[in-house]
Amino acid sequence: MITRRGIGFVLVAIAVFFVASATRVGWLHVADAMLWGIIILSATVPWLTVPKLEVARSVHPPRRRSGDVAPVVGDELSIELSVVNNTRFPRYFLSASQMSFSQGDSETRQKFFFARIPGRKNRSSIGTLACDRRGWRHFGEVVLEARLPFGLFRRRRRIAVQGRVLVHPRWFHMDRVGLIGANAGDSSSRRRARRGDEISGSRRYVFGDTVRDIHWKNTARTGRPSVKQYDAGAEDSVIVALDLTFDYGEGSESTLEYASTLCASVARAISSRGGAVSVATGSDLSQPTFDWSAVMHTLAVAERDPGSPMSASLKDVLPGQRVFSVISSKDISSISTLSSLSRRGAAVAAVVLEGFTEEDEARAAVGQLQQAGVAVVSCARGEIQEALTSIESGITHRTASRASTDKSSMDIAA
């Protein structure tokens, strides 16, 4: 296919030909011949460069320590594109491009360049891709293109190399989740767990236990490897819930993205302390699991579903169970569900997202949840770190208001 530059070049060559024919000037005939030689060369080289090439793609997420998931939002993927030359003749000046997209996002084009691919060899080029949204990142076909040496003509070849990678929600480290049970206290029974704060005993070593948990005294006494058991305490088993019927905002600044990040951070803290986590997304409630990667997978693939209210997944919650939920300030149905669970004896903690809509009702939502005994904090747009600090410390709006009142009273007394 001829390019715009090629069209202009051909028109110039035609004009020089007519001028040379009319004037019969020798050097114009030489120049015209050189121009047509360039045109023929530019049309031939791209045609011979593209055929009989194969393409392979490799996606390399950033390295993480053992037990962590990758990639997460904010990471950069390393994309390696390899082109295999199956002929004996080398290929020169080959460019490649591929399209990638996430659910609900526009497509992103990546470009690669190969200066020389020897015969019977392959060459690789590496690019990076920012993970700006959780969910499946799909990679489309690869387009090989040759337009050198002069760019007058080009030839393209499309090769289907399908692939995808799952981008997990971003998460932040927390030592504990003090918000859960902050209003009601810790009244549930404790159970033994793999990780926690207090050592409750020991058990026989099984494959998969970490070496740092070996109970050396009991191991020496019994002659069999033993590991410590911990008391999981207040963060034994928790349900993290997010409603999928609403999603206000756009891109990474949306209520669903904020909810996924907050739930992922809480799940990480619970799992690291030996607790089991269940995920309530819409009408689905997963089985309790100690596998944090399974929780992250569930949060990564969660998408907006107007027909799956959170009330359906939490209808069987029993008194004494712990629920952590992230809801929008306008989500009346979820507010009512959490209030009902708290009145029935469940330990409910909630984060109310505010600032994502014009008519925000965060204050009314927080007040309604507080009256039902829910430990609640709010999270404004762009203040997710402040919300995580409150979740970790367990300082609710009610506690903060009480502290402010006490301070005012002290000032008046003074």
C-alpha positions as CSV (number, residue, x, y, z in Angstrom):
1,M,0.0,0.0,0.0
2,I,1.3,3.4,-1.0
3,T,1.7,6.0,1.8
4,R,1.0,9.8,1.6
5,R,4.7,10.4,1.2
6,G,4.8,7.8,-1.6
7,I,2.0,9.6,-3.4
8,G,3.8,12.9,-3.3
9,F,7.1,11.2,-4.4
10,V,5.4,9.5,-7.3
11,L,3.8,12.9,-8.4
12,V,7.2,14.5,-8.3
13,A,8.7,11.7,-10.3
14,I,5.9,12.1,-12.9
15,A,6.4,15.8,-13.1
16,V,10.2,15.4,-13.5
17,F,9.6,12.9,-16.3
18,F,7.4,15.3,-18.3
19,V,9.8,18.2,-17.7
20,A,12.7,16.0,-18.9
21,S,10.8,14.9,-21.9
22,A,9.9,18.4,-22.9
23,T,13.3,20.0,-22.3
24,R,15.5,17.0,-23.2
25,V,18.0,18.0,-20.5
26,G,20.2,15.0,-19.7
27,W,20.6,15.4,-16.0
28,L,16.8,15.6,-15.6
29,H,16.5,12.2,-17.2
30,V,19.1,10.9,-14.8
31,A,17.3,12.4,-11.8
32,D,14.0,11.0,-13.1
33,A,15.5,7.5,-13.4
34,M,16.9,7.7,-9.8
35,L,13.4,8.7,-8.6
36,W,11.8,5.7,-10.2
37,G,14.5,3.5,-8.9
38,I,13.8,4.6,-5.4
39,I,10.1,4.0,-5.9
40,I,10.6,0.5,-7.2
41,L,13.0,-0.3,-4.3
42,S,10.5,1.1,-1.7
43,A,7.7,-1.0,-3.2
44,T,9.8,-4.2,-3.2
45,V,11.5,-4.2,0.2
46,P,8.3,-4.1,2.3
47,W,6.7,-6.8,0.2
48,L,9.6,-9.1,0.9
49,T,10.0,-8.3,4.6
50,V,6.7,-9.3,6.1
51,P,5.9,-12.9,4.8
52,K,6.8,-16.1,6.7
53,L,7.3,-14.4,10.1
54,E,5.8,-15.8,13.3
55,V,5.1,-13.9,16.5
56,A,5.1,-14.9,20.2
57,R,4.1,-12.8,23.2
58,S,5.1,-13.1,26.8
59,V,3.7,-11.0,29.7
60,H,5.9,-10.6,32.8
61,P,4.3,-9.1,35.9
62,P,6.6,-7.5,38.4
63,R,8.2,-9.8,40.9
64,R,6.6,-10.1,44.3
65,R,7.7,-11.9,47.4
66,S,6.2,-15.3,48.1
67,G,2.5,-15.3,48.8
68,D,1.7,-12.0,47.1
69,V,-0.3,-11.6,43.9
70,A,0.7,-9.7,40.8
71,P,0.1,-7.6,39.0
72,V,-2.0,-5.0,40.9
73,V,-3.3,-1.6,39.9
74,G,-0.4,0.8,39.6
75,D,2.1,-1.9,38.5
76,E,3.8,-2.0,35.1
77,L,3.7,-5.1,32.9
78,S,6.7,-6.1,30.9
79,I,5.6,-7.1,27.4
80,E,8.0,-9.2,25.4
81,L,7.3,-9.6,21.7
82,S,9.3,-12.1,19.8
83,V,9.4,-12.3,16.0
84,V,10.7,-15.5,14.4
85,N,12.2,-15.5,10.9
86,N,11.7,-18.9,9.3
87,T,13.6,-18.1,6.1
88,R,17.3,-18.1,5.3
89,F,17.3,-14.4,4.5
90,P,17.5,-11.6,7.1
91,R,14.7,-9.1,7.5
92,Y,15.3,-5.4,8.2
93,F,13.5,-2.5,9.7
94,L,10.3,-4.2,10.9
95,S,7.8,-2.6,13.2
96,A,5.1,-4.2,15.2
97,S,2.1,-3.0,17.2
98,Q,-0.5,-4.5,19.4
99,M,-3.7,-3.4,21.0
100,S,-4.7,-4.0,24.6
101,F,-7.8,-3.0,26.5
102,S,-9.5,-3.5,29.9
103,Q,-13.2,-3.8,30.5
104,G,-14.8,-0.4,30.0
105,D,-11.5,1.3,28.9
106,S,-10.3,2.6,25.6
107,E,-7.7,0.6,23.7
108,T,-4.0,1.2,24.2
109,R,-1.5,0.7,21.3
110,Q,2.0,-0.5,21.9
111,K,4.8,-0.3,19.3
112,F,7.9,-2.3,18.9
113,F,10.8,-2.1,16.4
114,F,13.2,-4.7,15.0
115,A,16.2,-3.4,13.1
116,R,17.4,-6.8,11.9
117,I,16.1,-10.3,12.2
118,P,18.7,-12.9,11.0
119,G,17.7,-15.9,9.0
120,R,16.4,-18.9,11.0
121,K,16.6,-16.7,14.1
122,N,14.3,-14.7,16.4
123,R,14.6,-11.3,17.9
124,S,12.7,-9.9,20.9
125,S,11.6,-6.4,21.9
126,I,10.3,-5.4,25.3
127,G,7.8,-2.7,26.2
128,T,5.9,-1.7,29.3
129,L,2.2,-1.3,30.0
130,A,0.7,0.5,33.0
131,C,-2.0,-1.4,34.9
132,D,-4.4,1.5,35.5
133,R,-7.5,-0.6,36.1
134,R,-8.2,-4.0,37.7
135,G,-9.8,-6.8,35.8
136,W,-8.9,-8.8,32.7
137,R,-6.4,-7.0,30.5
138,H,-6.9,-8.4,27.0
139,F,-4.3,-8.3,24.2
140,G,-5.4,-8.4,20.6
141,E,-3.7,-9.2,17.4
142,V,-0.2,-8.2,16.5
143,V,0.2,-6.0,13.3
144,L,3.6,-6.4,11.5
145,E,4.5,-3.5,9.3
146,A,7.4,-2.8,6.9
147,R,7.7,0.6,5.2
148,L,11.4,1.2,5.0
149,P,13.9,2.2,3.5
150,F,12.1,5.3,2.4
151,G,8.6,5.0,3.7
152,L,6.9,5.4,0.4
153,F,5.1,2.0,0.5
154,R,4.1,-0.2,3.4
155,R,2.9,-3.7,3.8
156,R,1.0,-4.9,6.8
157,R,0.3,-8.4,8.1
158,R,-2.1,-9.2,11.0
159,I,-1.2,-12.2,13.2
160,A,-3.7,-13.5,15.8
161,V,-1.9,-13.8,19.2
162,Q,-4.6,-13.7,21.7
163,G,-3.9,-13.4,25.4
164,R,-4.9,-11.8,28.7
165,V,-3.7,-11.1,32.2
166,L,-5.7,-10.5,35.4
167,V,-4.9,-7.2,37.1
168,H,-5.7,-7.4,40.8
169,P,-7.0,-4.5,42.9
170,R,-4.4,-2.3,44.6
171,W,-4.0,-2.9,48.4
172,F,-2.3,-1.3,51.3
173,H,-0.6,-2.9,54.3
174,M,-2.4,-2.8,57.7
175,D,-1.3,-4.4,60.9
176,R,-4.8,-5.0,62.1
177,V,-8.5,-4.2,61.3
178,G,-9.6,-2.4,64.4
179,L,-12.8,-1.2,62.9
180,I,-14.4,-4.6,62.9
181,G,-16.2,-5.0,66.2
182,A,-15.2,-1.5,67.3
183,N,-18.7,-0.7,68.6
184,A,-19.7,-4.1,69.8
185,G,-16.4,-5.3,71.2
186,D,-15.0,-8.8,70.8
187,S,-17.7,-11.2,72.1
188,S,-17.3,-14.2,69.8
189,S,-15.5,-17.4,70.6
190,R,-11.9,-17.7,69.6
191,R,-10.3,-20.5,67.5
192,R,-6.9,-21.6,66.7
193,A,-5.3,-20.4,63.6
194,R,-2.0,-20.5,61.7
195,R,-1.2,-16.9,62.4
196,G,-2.2,-14.4,65.1
197,D,-1.1,-12.6,68.2
198,E,-1.1,-15.1,71.1
199,I,0.3,-18.6,71.1
200,S,-2.4,-21.0,72.2
201,G,-0.4,-24.3,71.8
202,S,1.3,-26.4,69.3
203,R,0.5,-29.1,66.8
204,R,2.4,-31.5,64.5
205,Y,4.3,-30.1,61.6
206,V,2.6,-30.6,58.2
207,F,3.9,-29.8,54.7
208,G,3.5,-26.1,53.9
209,D,4.1,-24.7,57.4
210,T,6.7,-22.0,57.6
211,V,9.9,-22.7,59.4
212,R,9.7,-19.6,61.5
213,D,6.6,-21.1,63.3
214,I,8.5,-24.2,64.5
215,H,8.0,-24.8,68.3
216,W,11.6,-25.7,69.1
217,K,10.9,-26.6,72.7
218,N,8.2,-29.1,72.0
219,T,10.1,-30.4,69.0
220,A,13.1,-31.2,71.2
221,R,10.8,-32.7,73.9
222,T,8.8,-35.0,71.7
223,G,11.3,-35.7,69.0
224,R,8.8,-34.8,66.3
225,P,8.6,-31.4,64.5
226,S,5.9,-29.2,66.0
227,V,4.7,-25.8,65.0
228,K,3.0,-23.0,67.1
229,Q,-0.7,-22.4,67.0
230,Y,-2.1,-19.0,67.5
231,D,-5.3,-17.4,68.7
232,A,-6.8,-15.6,65.8
233,G,-9.0,-13.5,68.1
234,A,-11.2,-10.7,66.9
235,E,-10.2,-11.1,63.3
236,D,-10.9,-14.9,63.0
237,S,-13.3,-15.0,60.2
238,V,-14.7,-12.0,58.3
239,I,-17.0,-11.4,55.4
240,V,-15.9,-8.6,53.1
241,A,-18.8,-7.3,51.1
242,L,-19.2,-4.8,48.3
243,D,-22.3,-3.9,46.4
244,L,-22.2,-4.1,42.6
245,T,-25.5,-2.5,41.8
246,F,-23.9,1.0,41.7
247,D,-20.6,2.3,40.4
248,Y,-20.2,6.1,40.5
249,G,-17.2,7.9,39.0
250,E,-14.9,6.9,36.1
251,G,-11.9,4.8,35.7
252,S,-9.8,4.3,38.8
253,E,-11.7,7.1,40.6
254,S,-14.9,5.2,40.9
255,T,-16.8,3.7,43.9
256,L,-16.3,0.1,42.7
257,E,-12.5,0.6,42.4
258,Y,-12.3,2.2,45.9
259,A,-14.4,-0.6,47.3
260,S,-12.1,-3.2,45.8
261,T,-9.0,-1.6,47.2
262,L,-10.4,-1.2,50.7
263,C,-11.7,-4.8,50.7
264,A,-8.4,-6.1,49.4
265,S,-6.5,-4.3,52.1
266,V,-8.8,-5.6,54.8
267,A,-8.6,-9.1,53.4
268,R,-4.8,-9.0,53.4
269,A,-4.7,-7.9,57.1
270,I,-7.1,-10.7,58.0
271,S,-5.3,-13.4,56.1
272,S,-1.9,-12.4,57.4
273,R,-3.2,-12.8,61.0
274,G,-4.5,-16.3,60.3
275,G,-8.2,-15.4,59.7
276,A,-10.5,-16.8,57.0
277,V,-12.1,-14.4,54.5
278,S,-15.4,-14.8,52.6
279,V,-16.2,-12.4,49.8
280,A,-19.7,-11.1,49.2
281,T,-20.0,-9.6,45.7
282,G,-23.5,-8.9,44.6
283,S,-25.6,-12.0,45.2
284,D,-22.7,-14.4,45.6
285,L,-21.0,-15.3,48.9
286,S,-17.8,-17.3,48.6
287,Q,-16.7,-20.0,51.0
288,P,-14.3,-18.9,53.8
289,T,-10.7,-19.3,52.7
290,F,-7.3,-18.7,54.1
291,D,-5.9,-18.2,50.5
292,W,-5.5,-14.5,50.0
293,S,-4.9,-14.9,46.3
294,A,-8.3,-16.5,45.9
295,V,-9.9,-13.5,47.6
296,M,-7.9,-11.1,45.3
297,H,-9.1,-13.1,42.2
298,T,-12.7,-12.6,43.3
299,L,-12.3,-8.9,43.8
300,A,-10.4,-8.5,40.5
301,V,-13.2,-9.9,38.4
302,A,-16.1,-8.2,40.2
303,E,-18.0,-6.0,37.8
304,R,-21.1,-3.8,38.1
305,D,-24.3,-5.9,38.1
306,P,-27.5,-3.9,38.7
307,G,-29.4,-7.2,39.3
308,S,-27.2,-8.5,42.2
309,P,-27.9,-6.5,45.4
310,M,-25.6,-7.1,48.4
311,S,-28.6,-8.0,50.5
312,A,-28.9,-11.4,48.7
313,S,-25.4,-12.5,49.6
314,L,-25.7,-11.4,53.3
315,K,-29.2,-12.8,54.0
316,D,-27.8,-15.9,55.8
317,V,-25.3,-14.0,58.1
318,L,-25.6,-15.3,61.7
319,P,-25.4,-13.3,65.0
320,G,-21.8,-13.0,66.0
321,Q,-20.3,-13.1,62.5
322,R,-18.2,-10.2,61.3
323,V,-18.9,-8.2,58.2
324,F,-16.8,-5.5,56.6
325,S,-18.5,-3.6,53.8
326,V,-17.8,-0.7,51.5
327,I,-20.9,1.0,50.2
328,S,-21.9,4.2,48.3
329,S,-23.6,6.9,50.3
330,K,-26.6,6.6,48.0
331,D,-26.9,2.9,48.3
332,I,-30.1,2.8,50.4
333,S,-30.6,-0.9,50.1
334,S,-27.1,-1.8,51.4
335,I,-27.4,0.7,54.2
336,S,-30.7,-1.0,55.3
337,T,-29.1,-4.5,55.0
338,L,-26.1,-3.6,57.2
339,S,-28.3,-1.9,59.8
340,S,-30.5,-5.0,60.0
341,L,-27.5,-7.3,60.4
342,S,-26.1,-5.2,63.2
343,R,-29.5,-5.2,65.0
344,R,-29.5,-9.0,64.7
345,G,-26.2,-9.3,66.5
346,A,-23.6,-9.3,63.8
347,A,-20.5,-7.3,64.2
348,V,-20.7,-4.9,61.2
349,A,-18.1,-2.4,60.0
350,A,-18.7,-0.2,57.1
351,V,-17.0,2.4,54.9
352,V,-19.3,5.0,53.3
353,L,-17.9,6.4,50.1
354,E,-18.6,10.1,49.5
355,G,-17.8,12.7,46.9
356,F,-18.5,10.6,43.9
357,T,-21.9,12.1,43.0
358,E,-23.3,15.6,43.0
359,E,-26.0,15.0,45.6
360,D,-24.1,13.2,48.2
361,E,-25.9,11.9,51.3
362,A,-22.9,10.6,53.3
363,R,-23.8,12.3,56.5
364,A,-27.3,10.8,56.6
365,A,-25.9,7.3,55.6
366,V,-23.3,7.5,58.4
367,G,-25.9,8.6,60.9
368,Q,-28.3,5.8,60.0
369,L,-25.6,3.1,60.3
370,Q,-24.4,4.5,63.6
371,Q,-27.9,4.4,65.1
372,A,-28.0,0.6,64.2
373,G,-24.7,0.0,66.0
374,V,-22.5,-0.2,62.9
375,A,-18.8,0.9,63.2
376,V,-18.6,3.3,60.3
377,V,-16.1,5.7,58.8
378,S,-16.4,7.7,55.6
379,C,-14.0,7.8,52.7
380,A,-14.0,10.9,50.4
381,R,-12.6,10.9,46.9
382,G,-8.8,11.0,47.0
383,E,-8.6,10.2,50.8
384,I,-8.3,6.5,50.8
385,Q,-5.2,6.6,52.9
386,E,-7.0,8.5,55.7
387,A,-9.8,5.9,55.6
388,L,-7.4,3.0,55.9
389,T,-5.9,4.7,58.9
390,S,-9.3,4.8,60.6
391,I,-10.0,1.2,59.6
392,E,-6.7,0.1,61.1
393,S,-7.1,2.0,64.3
394,G,-10.8,1.4,64.8
395,I,-11.6,5.1,65.3
396,T,-15.1,5.5,64.1
397,H,-17.0,8.7,63.5
398,R,-18.8,8.2,66.8
399,T,-15.5,7.8,68.7
400,A,-14.0,10.8,67.0
401,S,-17.1,12.9,67.8
402,R,-16.9,11.8,71.4
403,A,-13.2,12.7,71.6
404,S,-14.0,16.2,70.1
405,T,-16.8,16.7,72.7
406,D,-14.4,15.7,75.5
407,K,-11.8,18.1,74.3
408,S,-14.3,20.9,74.1
409,S,-15.5,20.2,77.7
410,M,-11.9,20.3,78.9
411,D,-11.3,23.6,77.2
412,I,-14.5,25.0,78.8
413,A,-13.5,23.8,82.2
414,A,-10.1,25.3,81.8
